[in-house]
Amino acid sequence: MPTLNWMGKEKVVNHHRDVPYRVLERVPEKGVLDSHGSDCGNMVIHGDNLEALKALLPEYEGKVDCVYIDPPYNTGNEGWVYNDNVNDPRIRKWLGQVVGKEGEDFSRHDKWLCMMYPRLQLLRKLLAPTGAIFISIDDTELANLKLICDEIFAPLCFVGDISWQRTYSMRNDSKGIPTEVEHILVYGKSAGWQPNKLPRTADMDAKYKNPDNDPNGPWQNTSAFAPGGASHQGMVYAVQHPFTGKMIYPTQDAHWRFQQQSLLEIMNGWAPYELCNLHDEAERGLVCNLRPGEVRQDVLGLVLSVPLEEARRLASSVMERGQWPRLFFTRGGNGGVRRKTYLSNVEGLPPTNWWPHSEVGHTDEAKKELKSVFDGKIPFDTPKPTRLIERVLQVAAGDDALVLDSFAGSGTTAHATLRLNAEDGGSRRFILVELDDYADTVTSERVRRVIHGYGEGKSAVAGIDSGFSYYELGPALFRADGSIDPAVTRGDLARYVWATETRAPYEDLTDEHPYLLGERAQAVYYLAWEPGEETALTYDLLRGLPRKGAPTVIYADRCAIAPERLDEMGVVFKRVPDQIARI
C-alpha cells in the first residue's frame, strides 16, 4: 500500500494518544430545551476539535454512526479557506508544541496534513463498527487526503469519492479548467460498509403502470434475463412462444431469471406446457459462448403440450382478459418475452457518486439559506447547503443515528439533522464542535433559530421542537505529573472512570450513595474520592455500601484492608489517580 510522508509526520501519527483528556463544562444558558425539558441528546462544543474529540472518547467511543466534516481547504494561498489560517496563532502554537521549531519551515501541505492526521485518528475511534465518515475536500488536497485515510481507515474501507456539483453556472472569469465539483471522500469504519437506499421519487414511481389490471399493482417492463449464462447453465434453455411457436433462448451470455419449475408455472398461465429434452446443446452453447464439450447435457426445455393453434387461442384469451402472468409477450403477443417488476417489490434508489446540485443544492443556495436564517446577513463565508448534508444523513444515518461534525462552521449539520427528523419522525442526534468564537454567535445561534423558527411573513419557517446543550472545554483531568487537576469535580471524574470501565451511559446515582457509580455485567463500581481530601477504603466504608457485586470495584486514594481479605470478599481496590485508565 502506498504511503504518504511529509515533514512532521513522525510527530503526529501517535499524537492523538498524548492529547490531554479535558472535561466538558455545560453552559446551560446557551442551550435550548424542547417542550419536554430535554436537550434531546444534542451537543454543541466550543473548543479545539482535537481536544473536544478526546473529551468525547469515554462516552462515545465506537458509538457514532455518521461523521461528516468539512475541514479547512488548503488553497495554496495565504491561508486555509474556512476557519483556520496557516498563520493562526493557535495553529502555530500547536505545531510548535507537537513538532518543535522545525514546524516554522513547513509548507502549507505539511501543516495541513499535521493538522488532519490526529483528528482523523480520533474520529475513527469514535465511529461505530457500522459507521462511516464523509469528508468534503477540493482538488488541492484530495490525493493527500485519500492516502492518509487509506493509512488510518485501511484501503478496504474506502467506499467512494462523491462528486458534488457545487455550482449551477460556470464562472466566465475562470482560467484553465473551471471547477464545478467538490469531492466527498467516504470511508466505512469496517470493510464492506453499505449505504442506505435513497427515497423513491414521484417521477420514478410514475414509470410503473398497470395496463392489464394486475392485482399486484403497477409494474414496469423489464428484462426476463440475467447475465452469466456460462455459470448458470441449468437456467439456459428454450421456451416455446405460445403465439408464434418459436423457441426463445436467453440473450448472449445470459440466463432466465426464474428457476425452471417457477418458469413452468408462469408459462402454464398462458397455455399448457411440459418439460422436454430438445437435445439443443449447440444452441445453448452459442448462448453461453462454450465449446461443445463444455455444454451441460440434458437440460430440458419448456414446450407446448397442446397444438400451436390451441395454445395461440388460449394465450390470446389471456391477453384480452388482462392480469397477464409474470412473463408476458409484447406487441399484443407477437413480440418478445419480458418480465413484470412490481413497484411494491422495488426498494429505494442506490446512491451513486454523482450528486447534482438539482438534488442536493449548491453554494449559492447555501448562502441564501444562511441569509434567511440570519435576517439578511451571511455570517459565514463557505457554508454547505442543508440538502447536501441531508443526503449524507439519508445515505449513512438511520432514524436514531448519532451524527458528529467536528468542523461545524455555520451549523449546517445540525440544521440538516433537525430538518430530517421533522420530515420523517426520526430521533437522530448531533454533536457539533467548533473552534472559533462564533461557536455561540453563529453555530449555536443557527441551531437556536431552527428550533424556535425564523423569518417573517411568507418567508417564515416554523420551528422544530428539539433542544441541545452547549459546552466549553474545561480543565484537563490529569496534570503533567499524573495527578488530578484540582479544578476537576467529583462528577467529572466519576463520568470518566465509569466510561473507561464500562463504556456504558452514565447515570448519576449519588442519591443512593455518594460514591456509587453503577452496576455493569454483575460488577459494581464505586469512586471514593473527594477533591482536596484523602479517602481510604476501610471496613467501615465497605459496610456502608448499598450494592455488592462480583467483583465490587472501589477507587480510592489508599486502602486500609489487606489484599488477601479483599480477595476473600471479592473486592478490587484501584488507587486514585495511578490506576485510573488513561485514554
LINPEGI-V143322 format. One record per backbone hydrogen bond with DSSP energy under -1.0 kcal/mol. NH is the residue of the N-H (numbers start at 1). CO is the residue of the C=O. Records with the same first field share a line. If there is no record, write none. Layout:
NH: CO, CO
//
This chain:
9: 6
11: 8
12: 9
13: 9
17: 14
18: 15
23: 475
25: 472
27: 470
30: 27
31: 28
32: 468
34: 38
37: 34
42: 39
43: 430
44: 469
45: 432
46: 471
47: 434
52: 48
53: 49
54: 50
55: 51
56: 52
60: 56
61: 57
62: 125
63: 60
64: 126
65: 402
66: 402
67: 132
68: 404
69: 134
73: 81
75: 73
81: 73
88: 85
92: 88
93: 89
94: 90
95: 91
96: 92
97: 93
98: 94
99: 95
103: 100
104: 101
105: 102
106: 103
111: 107
112: 108
113: 109
114: 110
115: 111
116: 112
117: 113
120: 116
121: 117
122: 118
123: 119
124: 120
125: 121
126: 122
127: 123
128: 64
131: 128
132: 65
133: 187
134: 67
135: 185
136: 69
137: 183
145: 141
146: 142
147: 143
148: 144
149: 145
150: 146
151: 147
152: 148
153: 149
154: 150
157: 154
158: 155
159: 186
160: 186
162: 184
163: 353
164: 182
165: 355
166: 164, 180
167: 180
182: 164
183: 137
184: 162
185: 135
186: 160
187: 133
188: 157
189: 131
196: 395
198: 349
205: 201
206: 202
207: 204
208: 205
209: 219
213: 210
217: 214
219: 209
220: 341
222: 339
226: 255
228: 253
232: 229
235: 232
236: 233
239: 248
240: 302
241: 246
245: 241
248: 239
253: 287
254: 251
255: 226
256: 235
257: 224
263: 259
264: 260
265: 261
266: 262
267: 263
268: 264
269: 266
270: 267
271: 267
274: 303
276: 301
284: 280
285: 281
286: 282
287: 283
288: 284
290: 285
294: 291
295: 292
301: 276
302: 238
303: 274
305: 272
311: 307
312: 308
313: 309
314: 310
315: 311
316: 312
317: 313
318: 314
319: 315
320: 316
321: 317
322: 318
323: 212
328: 338
330: 336
333: 330
334: 331
335: 330
338: 328
339: 222
340: 326
341: 220
343: 218
345: 342
346: 343
349: 198
355: 163
359: 356
360: 356
361: 357
363: 166
366: 362
367: 363
368: 364
369: 365
370: 366
371: 367
372: 368
373: 369
374: 370
376: 371
377: 374
389: 385
390: 386
391: 387
392: 388
393: 389
394: 390
395: 391
396: 392
397: 393
401: 398
403: 429
404: 66
405: 431
408: 433
411: 408
415: 411
416: 412
417: 413
418: 414
419: 415
420: 416
421: 417
422: 418
423: 419
424: 420
425: 421
427: 399
429: 401
431: 403
432: 43
433: 405
434: 45
439: 436
440: 437
442: 438
443: 438
444: 439
446: 442
447: 443
448: 444
449: 445
450: 446
451: 447
452: 448
453: 449
454: 461
459: 456
460: 457
461: 454
466: 464
468: 32
469: 42
471: 44
472: 25
473: 46
474: 23
477: 21
479: 483
482: 479
485: 477
488: 485
493: 489
494: 490
495: 491
496: 492
497: 493
498: 494
499: 495
500: 496
501: 497
502: 498
503: 499
512: 509
513: 509
516: 513
517: 525
518: 525
520: 523
523: 520
524: 551
525: 518
526: 553
527: 515
528: 555
529: 527
533: 530
537: 558
542: 538
543: 539
544: 540
545: 542
550: 522
552: 570
553: 524
554: 572
555: 526
556: 574
558: 535
560: 537
566: 562
567: 563
568: 564
569: 565
571: 566
572: 552
574: 554
576: 556
579: 575
580: 577
//
